[in-house]
Amino acid sequence: MDVSKLGRSYTYEDLCADVSKLQEQYPFVEVITIGRSVEGRNIWALGIGSGPKLVHFSGGMHANEWITTPLLMKLCFDYCNALNTDQPLRGYQAKEIAKGSTLWLTPSVNPDGANLVQRGIAADNPLRQEVLRINGGSKSFANWKSNIRGVDLNHQFPANWKLQAAASPKSPSPRDHAGPCALSEPESLALANFTREKNFTMVSAFHSQGEVIYWGYKGYEPAAAGTLVHELGVISGYKPIRYAGTHAGYKDWFIQDFRRPGFTIEVGRGANPLALSALPTIYNKLAKALLWLAK
């Protein structure tokens, strides 16, 4: 995947085309759909490797943080190429990683939201008037984090959801509204069901921006998480922060229910949505750390 050949954005159509390329070029990749968005777009998951440790990376949960989607797809293509050619990648032997771990990537949890930020709302979209109302009449969606119904997917998970909802907007909003109940949205429900089904050893949710790594939730995180995040910070240069001070995030719920390491990794610096031109710098800084985490 040559990021220099991408345009000004990375659309759902770009993602679908790249998923097809992966299937054609690397038939060892397992490609599944874990659910569909409100508007019916596929939520893809890509599985690589055969090892007993199950590691999950998710991206694109917040609409204006869509740069995390091409970040994970770039990692996927490079990892698959290294497996196919038996060449080292960032100092690691890809086949050794794949023997020990199975890496699952869910690159775009919120494809409707990303499409809204990148393209706006079409004149014939039945949700147009409601979306514009939620957005205060503005046709600029640069600050939109939610799904197309105005629900923040990272405030949707059953980890003190009621506390988060009480501190959040009470009606659909471009950001932070927790929804009518936990897992009310098809996107968050799909991710939760997929996580339960696979019973992951570790998860990392990719957001932007800040170059920090959140790694704890209410003391439920295992001791190993502190050791892992310290090394992850050394390799990436990102700053580990134990608590984010919020509830109902995907990482929060995973730590609470599974008592295993979970991380929220805030990539890059600047104002969201980060320009696609920032991707090479983000990738070069993180790639080795992510391979280490997969290992």
Salt bridges, closest charged atoms under 4 A:
GLU13 OE1 - ARG119 NH1 3.07
ASP18 OD1 - LYS21 NZ 3.84
GLU39 OE1 - ARG41 NH1 2.88
GLU65 OE2 - HIS62 ND1 3.43
GLU65 OE1 - HIS207 ND1 3.07
ASP78 OD2 - LYS74 NZ 3.37
GLU96 OE2 - LYS99 NZ 3.75
ASP112 OD1 - ARG41 NH1 2.78
GLU130 OE2 - ARG133 NH2 2.76
ASP152 OD1 - HIS62 NE2 2.72
ASP176 OD1 - HIS155 NE2 3.63
ASP176 OD2 - ARG175 NE 3.00
GLU185 OE1 - ARG149 NE 2.90
GLU211 OE1 - ARG269 NE 3.24
GLU211 OE1 - LYS285 NZ 3.10
GLU221 OE2 - ARG242 NE 2.68
ASP252 OD1 - LYS251 NZ 2.96
